[in-house]
Amino acid sequence: MYDLSSVLDFDALREVRPGSNILVSGPAMSGKERLAYEILADGARNGDGAVVVSTSDQAATIVNDFRELVPELEESQLGVVDCRGEGSGDSGSVNGAYVHQVSSPGDLTGIGIGITKALEGLHNSGRDQGRLALVSLSTMLTYTDKKTVFKFCHVLSSRLDSAGYIGVFTIDSGAHDEQTLQVIKQAFDGLIEIRDAEGGGREGRVLGLAGEPTSWKEI
């Protein structure tokens, strides 16, 4: 089981089953991406593998930023799938991390291949536990339709289940209509919702991972 409660203090996050997919939903600039990276870094500090799928940031930036979060990061502990479109199917190493380039955020087949290669590399280096973060589904939804993205998330969930990893995916709740959000949510085992608090700051709650939804509380 994975304990995510040191990142977000909710009892529902103390025992997350391997293979679980969690959607982090909130408005723009609400800290979703930072939360996803913190969940990965928390595991990496304990030796877990980490995979980052990015639709916006350059691979070298991701690797450097992640090394700041986890100074003790080992060689072959991090894999990055860079979907910004600067390469197509190219793989290599950046500062000790495996990097796979994909032609665009809409190339879901290419992204899937990159994730599979990253997971295989981590398993081959003995990382039997790990966490994947995909930032962000909202960018993918500007390139392709919600049903295709749903199928992609569903297939990826099966891959993570086989690997014994967990996945954390972000989505901008203010960028899509309610129908789109509902379709995407169905692909996930759990949901972390973030909202702006009335008096400033942010609040969060967890749904779907343990019994009833949690109450909103400051995060």
Number of C-alpha atoms within 10 A of each C-alpha: 14 18 17 20 15 12 16 19 13 17 14 22 20 17 14 20 17 19 23 22 29 26 27 26 22 21 16 14 10 17 14 24 20 12 17 24 23 20 23 29 24 19 19 23 15 13 18 21 30 32 26 27 26 22 22 14 13 16 26 16 11 19 21 15 13 20 16 12 17 18 12 12 22 15 11 21 23 28 28 29 27 30 28 19 15 12 14 16 12 13 18 10 14 16 13 15 24 24 27 26 23 27 18 19 25 22 16 21 11 20 24 19 15 26 24 16 18 27 26 14 18 24 17 11 13 14 19 15 21 28 30 26 26 21 24 20 21 20 17 21 20 13 14 14 12 20 13 15 21 20 14 16 23 16 14 19 22 14 18 22 17 11 20 17 27 25 28 25 24 22 26 19 19 13 16 13 9 10 10 16 17 11 13 20 19 13 20 20 18 23 21 23 18 23 20 15 14 8 6 8 11 16 17 21 19 24 18 15 23 15 8 10 15 17 11 15 13 14 15
